[in-house]
Amino acid sequence: MGPRWWACPKAVACLTALHQTLEEARVSDSASAMSAWGIQHLEPHLRVIPDGDTGPIANAKSDRSFMGWPAMPAEPVPAGVLAMIVDQSEGAGPVSPLFIAVGS
């Protein structure tokens, strides 16, 4: 990972998620929470984030520009599905993939 990791949204997202899971493990009552965090979160992220060939900032240029990876083809999200996703992010509970497939 280069010195300008903060210019890559995916690197920032990965590190933010890593920090959030660390805080969750740190305050957990489980004696094994920190060990599980290291194995399930830290180690996998450390294999991916700093990888200069395939990591999130592999396409970064020396001038700090980052074009990212080519966009994946995608169709617009139907309004009903988008509403379910928004509701989930506001604490309404998980969205079942089966429900999305049936409801779309």
N, C-alpha and C positions, 0 to 999 in steps of 0.2 A: 504494500500500500504506500503510495506516495505521500509527500508532505501536504498535499492539498486534497486529502480524502474528503474534507468537508464540502467540496464542490460537487460531489457525486451524490445525488439523492438516495440511491440504493445503499451506498456505504453508510450514509447517515441513518437510514431506516434500520439497517442491520445492527449498527452500534446502539441505536436507541432501544431496539427490542432487547438486545443483550443486556443493557443496563436495567431495563424494567424487570427482566426475569431475575437478574442478580438481586435487586431490591426485594422482590417477592421471596426469594430463597433466604435472604438475610434475615427477614423478620418472621420466617416460618417457625412453627413450634417443632417441626420435624428435625430430628438429629441428623438426618442424612440429606437435608435439603441442599446444602452447599455442595456436597459431593455429586448429587444428582444434577445440579446446575452445571458443574464443571463438565460432566460427561455428556449431558444432553444438550447443552447450549454453548458453553465456551469453546470446547474442543471443535465441534463442527463449524462454528463461525470462524475460528482461527485458521481452519483449513481453507476456507473460501474467501473471506474478505481480503486478505493480503495477497492472494494469488494474482500475479501480474499477467498471467496468460488467459485465465478464464474468470477471474474475480469480477466484482461489480465495477471496478474502474480500469479494467484491462484495456479499454479503448480510449483512455485519457491521453491527452497530448501534453507535451512539455509546456505549452502556453496556457495551461489550466483549462482548456476547452475540453468538453466531454460530450460526445454525440450519443453515447450509450449504444445499446445493441439495436439492431433493426427492429422495427415495430412488428409485433405479431398481428396477423390478420384477426380482426374481431368485428362482430356485428354490434350495433347499438344495444345497450341493455334495455329490455322492456321496462316501462314505467313501474309496473307492479313488482317486478323483481328488484328494481332499484329501491323502491320503497321498503321492501323487506330487508335489504342490505342496510339501509339507513337505520331502520328500526333496530336491527341487531346491534349496530355500532352504538346505539343509544341505550343499550342494556335490555332490550326486549327478548334476549335469548338467542341461541344459535339458529341459523337458517339451515334447514335440512336440504341437502342436494336433491333428494327425491321430491320434496315439495316444490323446489324451484323448477325441476323438470316437468312436473305435472302442472304447475301453475302457470307456466309460460306459454 
